Structures are given as structure tokens and as C-alpha cells.
Amino acid sequence: MTAVEKLAPGAPPTEGFIPLSVPELQGNEWTYVKQCLDTGWVSSAGGFVERFERSVADAVGAGHAVATVSGTAALHIALLVAGVEPGDEVLVSTLTFIAPANAIRYVGAWPVFVDAEPDYWQMDPAKALHFLERECEWRAGALHNRATDRRVRALLPVHILGHTVDLDPLREACRKYGLAMIEDATESLGAGYRGRPVGRLGDVGCFSFNGNKLITTGGGGMLVTDDAAAARRARYLTTQAKDDPVEYVHGAVGYNYRLTNLQAALGVAQMERLGAHVAAKRRIAAAYDDALQAVPGITPMREALWAQSAWWMYTVLVDERAYGIDARELMRRLERDRIQTRPLWQPLHRSAPHVTAYATDCSVAERLNRLALSLPCSVGLTPADQERVVDGIIASRT
Ligand SMILES: *Cc1c(COP(=O)(O)O)cnc(C)c1O
């Protein structure tokens, strides 16, 4: 039975289908979930939530971790505890999944979209600094965007595809201008920046355990921080801001964002496999690199000297002139061979709900959006299936 069949009983047969990315559930998942069912601890209380929080905190070396129902919920709460207020602006990558920009809007703030750099496709620190230094002014003890007159409050770099943003220049800018930094590390659990785990390089870091992520709880998220007060506040806000659990007294508008014990049981089992999952991703990436480097018009993603990538989603650029067809056409041809691939996200400054937000020049992200294609890279991808993907790419060239 393939992983897909196990995940979707009753779904159409998947014989020969190579999905982009499916969960790997080969560890203690059954054992721990069964413990929840046997003991009745399935909901918001129970030992697995705390164990899961501890294992993630330990993996990234953070003092505190608070589990949430999703990565998006973690980002929402992170923005609140970082002090982002309605009308503020937050710098965020334009080339990313939409969740962080939506979270900025949940708190009534506005994104400022920053372009990707061309080498590793992450938020471009040079463009972020150019915006802060040239397009903002210091007024009434805070930095303001001259064009919108809004206060700039925080940076939200997104580590995309398992790689990391070049954070040092951004951290320096946060110090200089008194800005908060929230890391969206939802795609890069297990990755490092200059030898340090991502997720604790800013004030608050966020992870996701959605089904397509490196480890999964079905759905889930986590916020990590070294700041005990921020962690306390986050825990309070994710549990309906309860002041007195017996009398149902609440001190703020809170959220029902707590992860359940059932999901955390999956998370504990998955975290036991984190190192093995990253190792598998590295192996898959190295094999693709070897096989694809010589194919004209195909440029694999790279790892910066300052990054230890977790290689979450292996992606290549397709140059139509050298390869013969463009990325979208390659996707369609591979689909006919029952191989699933995907382009990267529509850059968020072009996304209907966010077009009115301010943005730097974002031409690199637009170019990457035209050229990029993510290839099948499940942790459990077999060498034979990977060979089929490579053969499909070589055969599609015209
Ligand atoms: C997956 C992801 C999230 C969070 O997603 P959830 O589905 O809410 O867990 C946030 N940001 C990015 C960049 C992501 O890829």
C-alpha cells in the first residue's frame, strides 16, 4: 500500500501516481494516538501537548513553545505578542504562501511586500534595507513609511522551501530601528542559519504541522520564543484568555487556538523522526542535483554558504529558451505521466486580497513565479520513483 492509499481510504486508485509530497507516518504514531484513545485524553488537556511543545522547543533551542491549531494561528498570535497594532506595517516576503500576509491583516495591520533575491529566492535583505533607509522616516519616536504614513513595527521574513533567509542584515535593522522580528519558519523546521536552528533568531518563531510539511500532525502549528512573558501571553490568547477557569472569567478577546492532545500525539511521534526526515530530504535533493545539473535549461535550487537547508520542497527553474518548453507546459506533460509537480505561489503583491498593500520592486519574485517548478520530494520517495521523475524531465525537453 502506498502512503497515499493509506491516507485516503476510498480515494481513486493511485497506482503509478507520484505525488508532490505526502506525509511519512512510519514511527510511533499509532502507539501514541492509541494511548490518547485508551485514556480518553483526546482534547485540549493531556500530556502529549506538553511533550510536543518541549520536543520542538528543544529541537530549536528555544526557552518556550506554545502549540496552536495551525501555523497561520501561530503567526496571528506571534504578531499580537510582538506588539503589532492596527494600522501598523509589517515587512513580509512577497514570494511565499499567503498565510503570513493574511495573519498581518487579522491584526488590522498592513503588509509591505519585499522582493525575493535571485540566488536562493528568499526575502531580499538589500531591498528591505533600502525601504527602511530610503523610504521611511523617523518621527515621534517611531519609523514611518513616508508613502503611506503608517508606523513600521515588525519584520516577518519567511524561510521558504526549507532554506533560510539571510537574517543578519535584517536583525541588525531591527536593532537599529526598534522593530520586532517574527520568523515564519513553517517551511524550514530543521534548517539552520550560520549553524543556529531557525525559529529562534528573532523575537518569535512560527512552525506549521500541516500535512505537506516536513513533519505533520494532520494540522497544527507552534510558536517558539525565549521571552517567558511573550510565551505566557501567547498561551493565554490561544486559550480564550481565561483568567478564572472555574468562574469563566476572561480578561481579553481570546482565541480557541489550542492544539488537541490527539494531534500532539502525532506530533511527538513525528518529532522523533525529524532528523531522519531531514536526512531523507537531503538525500533526495542530492540525487536530483546529480541527475538534473547537466540538463540544459534546468537550474536546481541551491544552498547558500550561510544556510543549512532542510530541503523541504525541491524546486527547479525552467528556462524556456534552453529547455524548449516552459515550466507550466512541463507540469502538464509530467501530469500525463502521473507525476505531480507545482509552480511556486503567485507573488502576494499580485494577490487580489493584498494588491493595495505597499511593495518594493518585486520583479525577481515575478520572474521566479514564471520559471519555478517543485518536484516530487516526499520523505518516502523511492529511488525508482525519483528516477521516473528525472526521466520524465529529460524526455520532455524539446
Ligand atoms: C504552511 C505555511 C504556513 C502555515 O500554514 P498552516 O496550514 O496554517 O499550518 C505559513 N506560512 C507558510 C510560508 C507556509 O508555507
The ligand as an SDF file (V2000), in Angstrom:
LIG
                    3D

 15 15  0  0  0  0  0  0  0  0999 V2000
    2.3420   26.1630    5.5860 C   0  0  0  0  0  0  0  0  0  0  0  0
    2.6730   27.5860    5.7590 C   0  0  0  0  0  0  0  0  0  0  0  0
    2.1030   28.3540    6.8100 C   0  0  0  0  0  0  0  0  0  0  0  0
    1.1170   27.8440    7.8110 C   0  0  0  0  0  0  0  0  0  0  0  0
    0.1670   27.0300    7.2930 O   0  0  0  0  0  0  0  0  0  0  0  0
   -0.9580   26.2850    8.1380 P   0  0  0  0  0  0  0  0  0  0  0  0
   -1.6230   25.4890    7.0710 O   0  0  0  0  0  0  0  0  0  0  0  0
   -1.8300   27.3260    8.7310 O   0  0  0  0  0  0  0  0  0  0  0  0
   -0.3300   25.4250    9.1780 O   0  0  0  0  0  0  0  0  0  0  0  0
    2.5130   29.6570    6.9550 C   0  0  0  0  0  0  0  0  0  0  0  0
    3.4350   30.1930    6.1300 N   0  0  0  0  0  0  0  0  0  0  0  0
    3.9880   29.4970    5.1190 C   0  0  0  0  0  0  0  0  0  0  0  0
    5.0320   30.1640    4.2870 C   0  0  0  0  0  0  0  0  0  0  0  0
    3.6200   28.1800    4.8850 C   0  0  0  0  0  0  0  0  0  0  0  0
    4.1660   27.5090    3.8690 O   0  0  0  0  0  0  0  0  0  0  0  0
  1  2  1  0
  2  3  1  0
  2 14  2  0
  3  4  1  0
  3 10  2  0
  4  5  1  0
  5  6  1  0
  6  7  2  0
  6  8  1  0
  6  9  1  0
 10 11  1  0
 11 12  2  0
 12 13  1  0
 12 14  1  0
 14 15  1  0
M  END
$$$$
